[in-house]
Amino acid sequence: MSFTPSENLKQEVAELLTHYPEGEQRSASLMVLHAIQSEAGYISKEAMQWAAGEIGIQPLNLYELVTFYPMLREEQPGKYVLKVCRTLSCALAGGMDLHRSLCNKLKLDPKKHGLQTTEDKKFSIEFAECLASCGTGPVMMCNDDFFEAVDDTKTAEILGGCE
């Protein structure tokens, strides 16, 4: 597998780096990783190597960030990424049951908490930190679409709408 940044990504990263003083470009690391993931859907080891060269740091420094922050992923997700809120309010409102139900419907492991993708690469599911709708839990997202008070009936509608 190889990573070839688009001209657009190269320009975006170059622009991001101008926002930091000489010798402090390391501070742009998260922004650069977000830009890569926004374009590619995930951050490969090759992408980390390229970005580290642009920033002037070791690839390991980026790998530490990618493996620490749950919103960054190392694997290509499916076409539809389902993010289930796992913070306390949503957990108390049924967030864990929602995750289990979605996993069962998609034939994925409900005990796994990291990114999982269906065999046909259509759906991925992962937990998300607070999605900022604590009073209407459980909440989830499907790509950029946000859903509140999600129950089994609503999950069937959400999954059915992804055809």
N, C-alpha and C positions, 0 to 999 in steps of 0.2 A: 504494500500500500504506500502511496506517496501523497504528499500534500503540495499543491501548487496554489499559492495565494492568487486571487484575482487582482487585477489592477486596482479595482475599487477598494479591496481590503488593504492592499499595500499603501494606497493613498490615505485611507482612514487611520491606519496605524502610524504612519508618518506624521499625520496631523495630531493624533493623540500625544505623541512623544514631544511635540513642540510646547505642550502645556506644562511641562516640567523642566526645572532648571538643569543645566548641564551636570551630569553625574547623579541626578536624581530620577532618571527615567524609569528606574525600577518601580517607582510609585504608579506607573501606568499599567502595571502587569494585569490587574483585574480588568481594566477597561479593554486592554488588548485581547485578553481571553474571551471576554463577552463579545467582542467584534468577530472573533474567529467562530465562536459557537453560533452567533447570529447568522453568519454566512453558510457555515458547513453543517450546522445542526449538532455538532459535537466537537471535541478538541482531541485530535489524534496526537500521538507521540511526535510524529513528523511536524505537525503544526506547532507543538510546543518548542521543538528544536528551531524552527524558523523564527518564531516569535522571540525566543531567547536571544537569537542573533541580532534581531532588530533592536531589542531593548538593551542588550549588552550585559546579560546575566547568563547563568548556567540553566540549561533545561530543567534540572532538578528543582530549581526555585519555582518554576511554573507548575511542575508536577505536584509539588507540595500544595499549591493553591487549588489545583483541579481536584485533588483527592480530598481536600479539606472542606470545600464549599459544596453543599448538596445541589446548588443550582447549576453547577458546572458538570458536564458529563464527558466521559472518555469513549463512549460507544455511540454509534449511529442509532438514533431513536427511530421508531416507526413513523408512519405518515401522520398519525394522530397521537399526540402526547397527552395523556391524562395525568394531571397532578392533583393529588388528594391532600388536603390540608391535614397535618398531624399535630397541630398545637393543641393545648389543653381544651379550649372551648369546643373545637370541632371534635376532638376525641370524646369528650363528654356527650356531644350531640350525636355521636354515631359514626365518626370518621373512620374508625378502625373497621367497623362493620361494612362501611361503604367500600373501603379498600378490598376487604375480603370478598365482597359480592362482585366487584368488578373483576378481580383476579379469577374468581370461579367462572364467571361468564366468558372470560377470555382464555380460559384454560392455562392460567399462570399460577405460580406458587404464592398463595396468600401470606406465607410466612417470610418471604423475602422482602426486604425493605428498599433495596436499591432498584435502579432502572431495570425493568423487564420488558421484553418485546415479544410479541406473538410471532409464531413461525412464518406467517405470511408478511411480516414487517408492516402490517397495517396499524397496529396499536402498540404503544408503549405506556407503561404505568410507573409512576414513582410518587413518593411522598414529597410534599412541599412544606416549607415552613410557612408561617402565618400568611394567609391570602387576604387578610384585612377585612373580614366580614364576620367577626366573632359572634354576633347576635343572630346570624342566619345559618348556622352550621347544620349539618356538615356541608362544606363547600369544596368545590373542585373546579379545575379548568380543563378544557379540551383545546389544545393549542392556545389561541388568544381569547377563546370564549369562556366566560365565567358563569358558574351555576351555583345557586344557593339552595339550601334545604333539600339536598339531593337524597332521594329514596330509591328503592328498586324500580318503581315505575319511571322515575325521571332518568335513571341510568339507561333503561331500555330505550327511551326516547333519544338520549344523547348518543348512544352507540349507533342506533338506527339512523340518526341524522348524518352519520359519517360515511355514507355510501357513495 
